[in-house]
Amino acid sequence: MDNEDVESGMEDEFQAKHGGRKYRPVVANDRAVLEMSSIDPGSSSSPVSHQTNHKKAKLVIPENMHSDASQGGIPANGSVNTSEGEHKLELFGFDSLVNILGLKSMTAEQVAAPSSPRDGEDGSIAYERPRVNDVKLDTMMGVFIPCLQNILGIIYYIRFTWIVGMAGIGESLLLVAFCGLCTFLTSISLSAIATNGAMKGGGPYYLIGRALGPEVGVSIGLCFFLGNAVAGALYVLGAVETFLKAVPAAGIFRAGVTGLSLESFKDNWSSDYQFTNDAGIPDPEGKTYWNFNALVGLFFPAVTGIMAGSNRSASLKDTQRSIPVGTLAATLTTTALYLISVLFFGALATRDKLLTDRLLTATIAWPFPAIVYIGIILSTLGAALQSLTGAPRLLAAIANDDILPVLNYFKVADGLEPHVATLFTAFLCIGCVIIGNLDLITPTVTMFYLLCYAGVNLSCFLLDLLDAPSWRPRWKFHHWSLSLLGASLCIVIMFLISWSFTVVSLALASLIYYYVSIKGKAGDWGDGFKSAYFQLALRSLRSLGANQVHPKNWYPIPLIFCRPWGKLPENVPCHPKLADFANCMKKKGRGMSIFVSILDGDYHEHAEDAKAACKQLGTYIDYKNCEGVAEIVVAPNMSEGFRGIVQTMGLGNLKPNIVVMRYPEIWRRENLTEIPATFVGIINDCIVANKAVVIVKGLDEWPNVYQRQYGTIDLYWIVRDGGLMLLLSQLLLTKESFESCKIQVFCIAEEDSDAEELKADVKKFLYDLRMQAEVIVISMKSWDAQAEGGSQQDESLEAFTAAQRRIARYLTEMKSRAEGEGNVLMADGKPVIVNEQQVEKFLYTTLKLNSTILRYSRMSAVVLVSLPPPPVNHPAYFYMEYMDLLVENVPRLLMVRGYRRDVVTLFT
């Protein structure tokens, strides 16, 4: 059949389906093809090539569009330089999304995106279009037959009649129904997950990992790999046992049938659990006692194999339909077969024959037993080979996700066979074959399969319960309660079989989980746990509301301002000690810090730079083991950027409540004249936004976690700050660096007579707050006497005098500039009012406070002092002089300003 015949047939079929309206296949010079192909400016190939390579994926368009196109002036050569060919979609030619939405890219093959995108990598997904020449399987051959082949294994042929003889017909029916229900519920969960999107290699590992995360996926996936590897030994041993039964002379070591009978049926109805020898023959002196629980472990591998269809998802024509229909059909068919077989075998032979003839299925076979012998041997060896090829691919799929570096040896490129993984699997299989005990290996396989099935059910349960927008499975006959029941049945069966095997298997999975969480690389697969965390966060945020948090529940949420005053090395996004200080503001590591930095410039020009800087800052935060997030803002300047941050950062009651930044100690030394206005503007913005402020002086000397400090933590508590300074001192004591320090609280009394009363009140207040501290009260008179009497010896006096001179010079320049311009006094671009006497008082106050700090706290580990607010209509330069004088010669100082609320409470 040539191309014209194909197109004619498609045209007739499509016309019949659309009520007579004529449609036809798209051809090379159609306007739709030409316009959408013209979107890719770099493409010079003709659209004809895409049409000929994908005949089965042709689009159809109305005939009238073809006539329009033929009369619209589009040349036959496919040129699109005319206005008719440009006015439709050329507007979208500049859109970056054209690469994934254009007709050309939708029909061409896509490069698959990484299966486990790392943090910071592009998480876009390109869907791989199947090749036209690939052979695709339908539901019958692709899912139903493989599942049937895997489920009807060696257990049915050489152990099932023995199980009927041991458990009796009644309990055997219960056993089949119990195990069948478990796999049926698992099949429902598997169907729901498998129809929620495209699947890649890895089978249950892929499903569980993408639903529960890489840690759970790898741990259960590796256990499932071990189960498949051991299952290979199970099939080999079954083949050997069948061969030795068929040809007794081949063995190195040496060890009736009633027909359908109602009498046999009655005799075999009840159970007859007893001791057996290693060959499974009843023996009162045998070492093995069989009961219902043990038979569950022996029989359960006979209902496994439901994953065979999902493992072939890449070879199916319609994954969304074939997997649920084929898997459930195979599960129900085999379960029905088992139930009928229980009745049939129970009525066919005596109990003694059931317990002694392991190959009763061959004995009763027609026309001769050799058919069953050959069938069992070929089937089991084929199943063993299937395990020896499927398990390595599972291991290679886990390794290719690059979660565990230790599995890198098993990585394979696409399209290549996993030779190293195959050798490793063969080694494990041979080791289990050497054991030689089928009844011992079977419960091991059972445990690993049950663990995998429990993971599938829990995955579906979590996805159903969360009901995220992306959870839209085509298989609708599922519910979270069924998945929960399936997972519960898996766990119950595990403990029924053997609590010791269960503990060992769970411990193995837990160890792998722990190892992956510690040594594994982080991967974001959009798993259910991330969705659960997200929904929990949203629900918690809504429950917090917009009201103020009670002081008992108040947590510091520091906004760490990373923008340095000066320069840092290019590869350092933040001052190295800021993260150490941020950790000191958390109790036992609980809490969140927000690290922000500002890039000067236009957002459109620096958006990519901001992404790179944010990634670098996030890496730094992780390196410093600080719980926090990184944010980068692009703004015309630092002041505008910070003003936007302080207004918008955070949600509801999870907005930052403390702004932390480094004191600009270098501003005068580096002659950075713009710093005073910026620094004062940031403090004023925090006051307006009702944010607390902590300014760190001596950040270079801040101790890390390994540098233990001794001495005192001194608080100069001058103004009411809601208890923030007291709370910070207590948080410092919870850190190893400061746990050996003691707290001293310094208060200022206006008169000597008020000192004792103030001291008693502060002590009572601290006692009610459960805080231990020594209280020291300094009166204003003794303060003045100290400053006056010791002024000649006071090392702060030189700094005081220098500050006076600089302020006087700055004021003179302001006045000269104002007189020359005929304007009022201006500073920082706005009018200011300067009261020279007030300036002198401010300077003198900071001098006295600095002198007191140096007198009492020179050897302290850290000093906390109340931060005075910038005076209104005051030059920012003057405020910086006050602050410089306050911090002079103090090596490590925290200036703290609270906000309009309490952060501590006296009440329980």
N, C-alpha and C positions, 0 to 999 in steps of 0.2 A: 504494500500500500504506500503510495507516495504522499508527499506533504499536502497536495491539494485534496486528496481523499480524506486525510485526517481532518483537515480544516472544514471540509464539507460536512463530515459526520458530526463534528462538534457544533457546527452552525445549525444543522437540523435539530439536534437534540436540545440545544439551548432555546431555539425558537419555539419548540413544542412546550417547554416549561414556562415560558413567559407570555402565554396568551396570544401568540401570533406576532408579537413585535419582533422585528428582525434584528438580530444581533450577529456580529461576526467577530472572528479573532482579530487581535491587533496585528497589524503589519508594519513593515519597517518605516513607512513614511507617514504613519498616523500622527496627528498633532499631539496626542497625549504622550506618545513615546518620545517625540522630538523635544517637546517642551520640558519633560521631566529629565530627559537625558542631558539637556542643555544646562541643567542646574550644576552639573559637575564641570567647571570650567577647564579642569586639567585633563579631561578625557577627550581623546581624539578618535576613539574607536567608534565604529558604526553601531547603531542600536540593533542592526540585524543579527550581529553575533550573539547578543543576549537572547534574542528571540529563538534562534535556531538551537541554542544550547539548552533551552528549557521549554520545549514544545508542550509538555504536560502542564505547565503553569501559566498558559496564555491567558491574558485578560480578554474580555469581550466588551465591545462598546456598541452603542446604537448605530444603525446604518446612517442616520441623518448626520451624525458627527463626522462620519467618513466623507459624506458629500460636502459638508462644510469645509472639511480639511482639504478636499480635492479642489475646491473653488476658492480657497483662502489665500492663494498665492504662495503656498509652500512648495518649493522646488522638489522635484523627484529625487534629487541627490541627498535630501535630508538636511539641507542648510536651514539654519534658524536665525538668519540675520535680518529677516523681515520683521516689521512691527507686529504682524499677525502672530508670529511665532514667539514674540517676546513679552507681550503684555499680560499674559496669564500668570506665570509663576516666577518671572525674573526677580520680583521683589524678595522672594525667599532665597535667592541665590547667595545672599550674604549670611544666611543663617547657618550656624555651626551644626544644627540638628539635621541639615540636609544629608549629611553623611550616612545617617541611619534611617531616614525616612524616604529617600529618593527611590524611584522605581528601579534604577540600576543596582543600588546597593541591596534592595530587598530581594532581587532575583539572583544576584551574585552570591558566592559563598562568603561567609563571614569568618573572621578569625575569632575563635572562642576566647572569651575573657577568662582571667584566672579564676579557678574554682573557689579560692579562698583569698579574696583581696585583703591585703594588709592595711593597717592604719595609714592613712595618707595617700594610698594608691587610688587610682581611678576605679570606682566600683561599678562602672557601666558594664552591661552584659550584652554580648553579641550572640544572637541565636544562630546556631549552625544549621543550615538548610541541608537536608539529606541529598545525597548525590542521586541523579536520575537512574544510574545503572545499578545501584545497590539492590540486592535481593531482599525484599521485605516479607515478613511472615505474618500470617493472619492469626486470629485468636486460637484456632485449633492447633496448628503446628508450632506457633510461637510461645504459647503459654500453657494450654490445657495438656498437651502431650508431654512436654518437659516436666510439668508439675506432677502429672500422673506417674511418669517414669521414676521420679525422685521419691515420691511418697511410697509407692509400692516397691519396697526394697527387700533386703535380705531378711529382715525381721519377720515379714509376713510368711516367707516360704519355709524358714527353718526354726522359727521360735513360736509362731502364733498358735500352732496346734498344742504345743507344750504349755503355753500360757492358758489356753482353754482347759487343759487337763488339770492344771494347778489351781486356777481361780474358779473353775466351774463356769457354766453358761451364764448364770445370773450376774456374777461379779465381773465376768469378761465383758458383758454388755455394758455394765456400768463403767468399766475401764475405758472401753472404746468411746462411749459417749462423753466421758469426762475429758479425755485427751482431745477428741474431735472438737468439742466445744471450745477448748483453748485455742486450737489452730483456726477454727472458724472465726472467732472474734478477732484474732490477729489478722486474718485475711481481710476482714472488714476494715480494720485500721490501716492495713497496707494499701488497700484499694483507695481509701480516702487520700492518703499522702501521695500515692503514686499518680493520682489524677489531679493533683494541684499544680502541676507544672512539668516541664521537661526534666528527665532524669539523665544523669551521667553514670559512668562506671562506678562500681563499688557496692551496688545492691543495697542491703540493709545499712551498711556503714554510711552510704551517701544519704539515705533517708533520715537516719537517726542523727547523724552529725549536723545536717542542715536544720533539724528541728530542735535538738537539745544542745547544740554547740560542739565545738571540736573536741573538748575534753571528754564528754560522754561518748561522742561518736567514735573517737579513737579507742577508748577503753573497751567499749562493747564490740567495735569492729575487730580489734585484735583477738578478743575472746571468740568471736564468730569465726575468725580465721583458724584459730586453734581447733574449734569444733569441726570445721571442714577438713582440716588436715588429719585429725584423728578419725573422722568418718571414713577417710580413704582406707585406713587400717581396718576399720570395721567391715568394709566391703571385701577387702582382700581375705580377711580371716573367714568370712562367710563363704567365699569361693573355695578356699582350701578345705573347709569343713565339708562342703558339698562334694568336692572331688574325692576326698577320703571316704565318704559314705558310698559314693558311686563305685569307686575302685578300691576296695579295702586293702588289696595287696600293695597298693602304693604307699600305705602308711608305714612310718618307721616304728611307731608304737602301736600295739593292739589295745583295744579297749578291754492277716487276721481280721480282720476288719469285719465289723458286723454289718456294714451297709446302713442305710437310713433306718434307724430303729428307735421307736418310742421308748423302749426300755433303756437304751443307751442315753437318750436325751434326759430321762428322769435321773439316771445314775450320775450323770455329769452336770446336773444343774447346780449343785452346791459345790463349795470350794473344798480343797483338800491340801492345805498348805503343809509342807513337811520339809525335812532336811534332804539335801541332795549332795552328791559328790561333785567333783570339779567338772564332770561331764554332764551334769544336770540330771543324772539318774537318781531316783529316790533311794536314799540310803540313811537308815536311822543313825548311823555313825558319821554321816557327812558333816562337813563344816559350815555349809551354807543353809540358812533357814529362809524360806521364801514366804513373803506375805504380800498383801495388796500393794503396799507402798513400794516394795522392791520391784513388783511387776510393772508398776507405772514407769519406773526408770528404765526397765528393759523394753517396754513396748513403745514408749514415746517417740523414739527415732522413726517408728513406722508411720507417724503422722507428720513428720517434718518434710521439707522439700517445697514448701509453699512459696519460697523466694525464687524458685527457678525461672518463673516468668518475668519477674521484675528485673532479674539480672540480664535479661535479653531485651531490655527496653529499646536499645539502639537499633535492634533488628526488626522491630515491630512496625506494621503499617499504621496502626492506630493505638498508641500506648494508652490513651485515656479510656478506651473501651476494652481493649484486649486484656489488660492486667486484671481489672476487677472481675470481669465475666469469666475469664479462663481460670484464674486462681480459685475463685469461689466454687466454680463448677467442679474442678478437680478435687477440692476439699470435700464437697458434699458427696461426690461420686465414690471416693475412696472410703469415706466414713460409712456410707451405705454398704459398700462391699465388705468392710470389716464386720459390720453388724450381721449381715447375712452369713458371712463365713463362720462367725461364732456359733450360730444356730446349726449350720451345716456340719461343721467339724464335731460339735457336741453330740449330734445324733448319728454320727458315722462310725465312731470307734469307741472302744472301751477306754476307761481312764488310764489303764496301764499302757495301752498302745499309744495314747496321746502323750504320756510322760516319757516313754522310752524311744519312740520312733521320731527322731528330730526331723526327718524328711518324709513325714506322712503325706505331705502334698505330692511328693513324687510317687509314693506307694499307691495312691488312689488315682494317679493320673491315667488318662486314656489317650492313646492305645497302649503306651508303654512308658515306664518311668524315665527313660533316657531323655525324653522331651523336656521334662522339668529340670533334670540334672544339667543338661546343656544350656537351657534357658537361664537357670540361676547363675551358672558360672559366667556366661557371657554378660548377663545383666549386671552382676556384681562387679565384674572387672571393668565394665563400661562405666558404672557409677564411681568406681575407684579412680579411674582416669579422669572422670569429670571433676571429682574433688581435687585431684592433683593438678588440674588446669584452672579450676575456678578459684581455689584458695590463693594461689600466687597472684592472680589478677586482683583479688581483694586486697592483698598485702601491698601490691604495687600502687593501687588506688590510694591507699592510706599514705604511702610514702610520697606519692606525687603531689599530695596536698601540702607538703613541706611543713607539717606541724611539728614532727619530731626529727631532729637532726640525726638521731641514731638510726633511723630507717632510710637514710639517704642511699645506702647500698642497694636498696630494692627499687630505686627509681628507674623508670623506663620512659623512653620517648613515645609519643603517640604512634600507634601502628606497629610497635615492636613487641616481641614476646618477653615476658619477665623471667629471663633465664635464672638469674640469681635467686629470685623468690621461689622459682620452681625447685631448684636444688635444695633450698632450705626446707620447703614443704615436704619434699621426698625424704629428707633426713628425719623429720619429725614422724612421718608416716612409718618409716622403717623401724624406728624405735618403738612405736606402739605395736607393730606387727610382731616384734620380738617377744613382747609380753605374752602374746598368744592366747589371751583369755577374752573371748568375745563378751561374756557377761560382765567383765570388769570394765571394758572399754565403753560399752553402751551407756552406762550412767554418766560417764564423763562427757560424751557427745551430747547427751540429753541436757546437762547443765548449761553448756555453752549455747545450745539452741534456745533453751528457755530464757536465758539472759537476753539474747537478741530479740526474742519475741516480746519480752517484757519491755524492752527499749522501744520497739515499734509501737506497742500499745500506749506507752507513756508519751511518746511523741505525738500521736494522734490526740490523746487526752489533753495535752497541753495546748496544742493548736486549736482544738475545738473549744476549749474553755476560754482561751484568749480571744478567739474570733477576730484576728487582725484583718485589716482590709485586704491583704494579699492572700488570705485563706479562703479560697473559692474552689474547692474540689468538685469535679464533675460527678463523682460518686456521692449521691445524696443519702444513701441508706446507712448512715452512721450517726452516732451520738457519743458525747463524751462519757456517758455512763457505761456504754458497751466497751469502750476502750479501757476504762478504769476496771471493769469486771475482768476483761482479758488480762490486763497486767496483774491483777490480784490472783487470778487462776495460775498464771505462770509462777508467781512467787510461792503459792501454796503447793503446787506440784513439786517445786524444787525442794521444799522442806519435807514433803511426804516421801520423796525418794531417799534423801539422806541429808540430815542437817549438817553433817561434817563436810560433805561435798559442796553443799550450798554455801557454807561459811568460807570454804577455800576459794570457790569461784567468785563470790562477792568480794573477798579480800583481794584477789588478783585484779579484778576490775577496779577496785578502789585504789590499789597501788598504781595501776596504769593511769588512772584519772589524776592522782596526786602528782605523778611524774610529769604528765603532760602539762598540768597547770603550773608546775615549777620550771620545767626545762623547755616546754613547747613554745612555739612562736604563736603570737596572738593572731587570730583569724576572725574576721567578721563575716559570718555566713547568714546573717539575718535570722538567727535561731530563735526558738520560742522563749528561751530564758531572757534574751535581750528585750523581746516584746513584753514579757512579764514585768521586767524591771521598769520598762517605759510606762506601762499602764499603772503599775504601782506608784511610780513617781507622780504621774498625773493625778491619780486618786488622792495621794497624800497631799499634793499641792492644793487641790480643791478643798480638802478637809481642813487645811490650815486656814483657809479664808484670807481675807485682807486685813483682819484685825491685828493689833499688836500682839506679839508673842508674850506670854507671861514670863516674868523674870526667871522663874524656876526652869523654864524650857528655852531660855535664851542661849544661843550658840554664837560665837564670833564667826562671821563669814567675811574674812578679810579680802579686800580688793588690793592686790599687790601691784603697785605702780612700778613697772620695770624700766620705764624710760630713765636712763642714767643722766645724772648731771655731769656731763663730760663724755669721755670715750671709753669703750670697752673693746677688747679684741674682737675681730670680725666673727669668730666662731662662738662667741659667748653672747647669748641673747639677753642675759639678765645678770645682775650682780650675783656672784656665787654664794653670798651669804644671805640673800633675801629669802631663799627657800628654807634655809636653816631657821631664820627668824619666824617665818610663817608656821613652821612646825611647832615652834614654841608657843604659839597661840592656840593650840589644840590640846584637848585633854585625851591622852592615850591615842593620839592620832585621829580622833573622830572630828569630822568637820570637813569643810571644803574651802579651798582658797581659789580665787580667780586672779590669774596673772594676766595683766593687760599691758600692752605697749602701743605706742602711737607712731605711725609713719606719716611724715609731713609730705603733702602733695595732693594730687588729684586722684580720686578713687579709681576712675577708669584707667588711668595710666599705671597705677600701682596695685591693682587688685591681685595680680599674680604674685607680686613681691610680698603682699600681705599673707597669702596662702603659704608661701615658702617660710616666711618668718614665723607664722603660727605653728607650722610643723616643727620647726627648729626649737621654738619655745616649749612645745609640748614634750619633745624629746628630752629637753633639759629638766623639765618637771619630773618626768619618770626617772631620770637618772638620779635626781636628788631624793627619790622616794617620798615625794610630797603629794598628798591627795589634793589635786586641783585640776583646773582646766585653763587652757591658754586662749586668749582672745587678742586679736590685732585689729586696730582701728586706723583707717586712713582718714586724715583730716588736714585742712590747710595749715594748721599750726597746733602746737601742743595744748594751748588753752581751750580752743574750740573742741578739740578731740576729747579732752578730759571732761569738759562740760557735757558733751553728749553721752559719754560713758556713765557719769555719775547719775544721769537722769534715767537712762534706759536699761542699764545692766541688771539682769536678774528678772525673776517672775514672782509676783505676789510677795509672800513672806520669805522667799528665798533670795531676796536681793542682798547684795553685800551691805554690811552695816558698819564696817571699819575700813578706812582708807589707810594703807601703809605705804610709806615711801621713805627714801633715804634723804637725810639732810644734805643740802648742797654745800658742803664744806669748801669746795674748790672755786666757788663763784668769784671771790675776790682775787685769788691767786691766778686764775686763768683769765681774769678780766671779762667774765661772762656777764655783761651788763643787762642782758635780757632776763636773767634768772630771777631777780627780785620780784618783778611784776608777775611772772609766771607762777612762782612759788606762792605769793600772796593770793593770786587769783584762784589757785587750786584750793587753798585753805578756805577762802570765802565761799567757793562753790560747795565744799563739803558742809559748811555751816548752813547754807541755804537749803541744801538737799537733806539736811538732818542726818548726816553721817558722822560717826566718830572718826578721829584722826589720831594716828600714831606715827611720829616722825623719829627715825632712828639715826642718832649721831654716833659715829664710831663703828659703822657697819663692818668695816674691814677687820675689826678686832672681835667681832661677834663669835663666840665659841661654837664649834660644831659638837656633834653628839659624843665625841671621844675626849673633849677637853673639859675636865671637871673644874668647876669654879668653887671657891671658898670665900668666906666673908659674909657680907650682908647684901640684901636687896633693899635699897633705901627709897622710900616714897615721900616726896614733898607734896603733901596733899593740901593744896591751897584753895581750890574752888570745888564746889559740888559737881561731880561728873557722873552721877548715877552708880558709882561703885566700880566703874570700869578699871581704874588704876589698881584697886584692890584685887579685882578678878584677874587681871593680867599677872600680878605678882604671884597669885596662887597657881596659875597655869605654869608659870616659870618653874615653880617648885616641883611640878610633876615630871620635869625633864631630868635626865641623868646629869646633865651639865650643871644644874643649879640645885639639885636635891640636898646638897650639904650646906646650903646657905640659910640664913635667917632673915626675917623681914623686920625692918624698922620703919615706923611711920612718923614723919615730922609734920607738926601742925604749927600754925602761926597764930599767936594770941595778941590782941591789941594792947592789953594791959597785963601787968604782972599778976594782978588779983584774979584774972580770968584763967590763968594757966592751969591751976590744979583742977578747976571745974571742967575745963575743956578736956584735960587728960582723962578724967574719970568718964566723961561722956564717950570719948573715942574708944576707950577700953571696953566699955559696956557694949558699944556698937559692934566692935570687932568680935567680942565674945558671942553675941547673938548671931553673928555671921559665921561662926565656927572657924574663925581665923586666928592663928597665933602670931602675935607681933608685939614688938616693944614700941611703946608710944613715947615720943619725945616732943615736948612743947617748947617753942621759941617765942618769946615775947617781942613785940615791936621795939620796946625800949632797949633791951639788951642787943637787939639787932642793930639799932642805930649806934649804940655805944661801941659795938664791935667794929662797925664800919668806920666810925670816926677815930677811935683810938688806935686802930691797927691799919690805917690807910697807908702809912708809909711802907709798911711791911707787906701789904696785901699785893700779891702778884697780879691781881685783876685790875689794879689801879692803872697800870700802863695801858691795858686794853681799853679801859674806860676813857682815858685821856685821848687815845688815838681815835676812838669812835666819836668823841666830841669834835675833834678837828675835822674829821671827814664829813660829819653832818653839817658843820658850819660851812665848809667849802661847797658842799652840794647845795645848801640853801642859798648861798651867795650866787651860785651859777643860775639857780632857778629865778631869783629876783632879777638878775641882769637880763636874762632871756625874756622875762615877762615885761620888763621896762622897754627893752628894745623892740618888742613886738606890740607894745601897747595893750597887753592882755593881762588876765589874771594869772596867778601862779598855776602852772601846769606841770603834771608829772604823770608818766605812764599814759599820756594821751587824754587825760581828764583833769578838770580843775581840782585843786587841793587847798586845804586850809591848814596852815602851820601855826601852832601855838608854841612858841619857843620855850616858854616855861614848862609847858606840858611835856615837850620832848625831853627836857632836862630831867623831869621827874621820872619819866619812863626809863631813861638811861640809868638813873640812880637806883631805881627799884631792881632792875636786872643786875646791877653791880652788887647790891646787897644780897640778892638771892644766889648769885654765883659765888660770892665770898662764903656764904653759909654752906653751900654744897661742898666747896673745897675744904672747909674746916671740918665738917662732920663725915663726909662721904668720899674722901680722897681714895681710900683703899677698898671701897665697896665693889662688888661684882658688877652691879648695874644700878643706875639711878633712874627713877621715874619722877617726872615733874609735870605739873599742870602746864598745858600750852596756852599762853595768852592769845586771845583773838587779835587779828590785825585791827588797829584803830580806824574808825571810819574817816574818810577824806584825808587820809594820811599817806604820804609817799611810801611806796613799797620799799624804797631804798632804806628809809628810816627803820622800818620793821625788821629788815634783814640785819641792820646794825644792832638792834635790841637782841635779836636771836643769837647773833655771833657773840655778843657779850655774855649772854646767859650760858652758852655752852663752852665758853673759853676754859681750856685746860681740863675739862671733864672728859675722860677717855671714852666712856660708854654711857650714853644717855638716851632715854626714851621720853619724848615730849608727848603727852597724852591729853586729848580733849574729848570728853564724852559728848553725848547728845541728849536730847530732851526726853529721856526715859531712864528707868532703873534697869540695871542688868543683874543685880543681886537682890535677894529678899531675905528678911529676917524670919519669915514664917515657913513652917514645914509644908 
